[in-house]
């Protein structure tokens, strides 16, 4: 009589009942824990990020409209844009010619007048009135103010001198006065911002 080996494989190598279900449950719990943690992180980050958004009073001042009709050639005015001084200058043909004569390669921050103004409106130069050295307000936009040796703007804090195109020509300022985004809505009205 032959003996039968009961230890031989039966051909069914599947995991015992319940072990496969425990893997699925463990995977589900891991995914659920990560998702719950993600929701918690989002709940913390949303208020932090939203508090950095501009306040309502800043958004209200996000654009400035300026009537150019009263600005004579050669004259500059001061306005405000986002609580910063804004200079609007109506350049004369002689000032435009003088600015275009300057070799761009000789400038610390090389920009042509055409790059700083809108096409067809080269006489209108609009810049922020904030010195790029330490943030002082340069002179030259008001009647009778010192304009510096290049006829543009002079910063009394540390002696930076800008030309009529508001490009830095002398002194510690590293860059030209900044030109903000603006567009003409008519021949006599400009919207800054």
C-alpha positions in Angstrom: 0.0 0.0 0.0 1.3 3.3 -1.0 1.6 6.1 1.4 0.1 9.5 0.5 2.2 12.6 1.3 -0.3 15.1 2.9 2.4 17.8 3.0 2.5 18.2 -0.7 1.2 21.4 -2.3 -2.5 21.3 -3.3 -1.9 23.8 -6.1 -3.7 26.6 -4.2 -1.0 29.1 -3.2 -3.4 31.9 -2.4 -3.0 33.8 0.9 -5.0 32.6 3.8 -8.5 34.1 4.1 -8.4 37.6 5.4 -4.7 38.5 4.8 -5.4 40.2 1.4 -8.2 42.2 2.9 -5.9 43.5 5.6 -3.5 44.9 3.0 -6.4 46.8 1.3 -7.5 48.1 4.7 -3.9 49.2 5.6 -3.6 51.0 2.2 -6.9 52.7 2.6 -5.9 53.9 6.1 -2.6 55.3 4.8 -4.2 57.1 2.0 -6.9 58.5 4.3 -4.3 59.7 6.8 -2.3 61.5 4.1 -5.5 63.1 2.6 -6.6 64.2 6.1 -3.1 65.7 6.7 -3.3 67.5 3.3 -6.7 69.0 4.3 -5.2 70.2 7.6 -2.2 71.8 5.9 -4.5 73.5 3.4 -6.6 74.8 6.3 -3.6 76.4 7.8 -2.1 77.8 4.6 -5.2 79.4 3.1 -5.5 82.0 5.9 -1.7 82.7 5.8 -1.7 83.3 2.1 -4.9 85.3 2.0 -3.6 87.7 4.7 -0.8 88.6 2.3 -3.3 89.8 -0.3 -3.6 93.6 -0.8 -6.2 95.3 1.4 -9.2 97.0 0.0 -7.8 100.5 0.3 -4.7 99.5 -1.7 -6.8 97.8 -4.4 -8.9 101.0 -4.6 -5.7 102.9 -5.4 -4.4 100.3 -7.9 -4.9 102.7 -10.8 -4.5 106.4 -11.1 -6.0 108.5 -13.9 -4.2 111.7 -14.9 -5.5 114.5 -17.2 -2.5 115.6 -19.3 -4.2 118.6 -20.9 -2.9 121.1 -18.3 0.7 120.0 -18.4 2.7 122.4 -20.7 5.8 121.3 -22.6 8.8 121.3 -20.3 6.6 121.0 -17.2 6.4 118.1 -14.8 3.7 117.4 -12.2 3.6 115.2 -9.1 0.8 112.8 -8.5 0.4 109.6 -6.5 0.2 106.0 -7.5 -0.3 103.2 -4.9 0.8 105.7 -2.1 4.0 106.5 -3.9 5.0 109.7 -5.7 4.5 109.7 -9.5 6.2 112.1 -11.9 4.5 113.0 -15.2 6.7 115.1 -17.5 5.8 116.7 -20.9 9.2 116.8 -22.6 10.0 119.5 -25.1 11.5 118.7 -28.5 14.9 120.0 -27.3 14.7 117.6 -24.2 13.8 114.7 -26.5 16.7 115.5 -28.8 19.1 115.8 -25.8 18.0 112.5 -24.4 18.3 110.7 -27.8 21.8 112.2 -28.2 23.2 110.4 -25.1 25.1 107.2 -26.1 23.1 104.3 -24.4 26.3 102.4 -23.8 27.6 105.2 -21.5 24.6 104.8 -19.2 24.7 102.8 -15.9 21.3 101.4 -16.6 21.1 101.5 -20.4 17.7 102.5 -21.8 16.7 104.7 -24.7 14.0 107.3 -24.3 11.9 105.2 -26.7 12.1 102.3 -24.3 10.8 104.5 -21.4 7.9 106.1 -23.3 5.0 104.9 -25.5 5.3 104.8 -29.2 4.0 108.1 -30.7 4.0 109.7 -27.3 7.7 110.3 -26.7 7.0 113.6 -25.1 5.2 112.0 -22.1 7.6 110.5 -19.6 5.8 108.8 -16.6 8.0 107.5 -13.7 7.7 106.6 -10.1 9.2 109.5 -8.0 11.3 107.2 -5.8 15.1 107.2 -6.0 16.5 103.8 -6.7 19.2 104.2 -4.2 17.4 104.3 -0.8 13.9 105.4 -1.7 14.0 109.2 -1.2 11.9 111.5 -3.4 14.0 113.3 -6.0 13.4 117.0 -6.7 12.7 118.4 -10.2 9.0 117.8 -10.8 7.8 120.8 -8.9 8.1 124.5 -10.0 11.4 125.9 -9.0 12.9 122.7 -7.7 16.6 121.8 -8.4 16.8 119.5 -11.4 20.4 118.7 -11.4 23.1 119.2 -14.0 21.3 117.0 -16.6 17.9 118.9 -16.3 15.9 116.0 -15.0 15.8 115.1 -11.3 18.1 115.5 -8.3 17.9 113.4 -5.2 18.8 115.5 -2.2 19.4 112.5 0.1 22.7 111.2 -1.5 23.1 113.3 -4.6 21.9 111.0 -7.4 21.3 113.0 -10.6 18.9 111.9 -13.4 18.5 113.3 -16.9 15.3 114.4 -18.6 14.5 110.8 -19.5 14.8 110.0 -15.7 17.9 107.9 -16.4 20.6 107.7 -13.7 23.6 109.8 -14.8 25.6 110.5 -11.6 25.5 109.4 -7.9 24.9 106.2 -6.0 21.5 105.2 -7.5 22.0 101.9 -9.4 19.0 102.1 -11.7 16.8 104.6 -13.6 13.6 105.9 -12.1 11.0 103.1 -12.6 8.4 103.4 -15.3 5.2 101.9 -14.1 2.6 100.2 -16.4 0.3 102.8 -18.0 -1.8 103.3 -21.1 -3.4 106.2 -22.8 -7.2 106.1 -22.9 -7.3 109.3 -25.0 -4.9 112.0 -26.2 -5.1 113.8 -22.9 -5.8 111.0 -20.4 -3.5 108.4 -19.1 -4.3 105.5 -16.7 -1.4 104.3 -14.6 -1.6 100.8 -13.2 
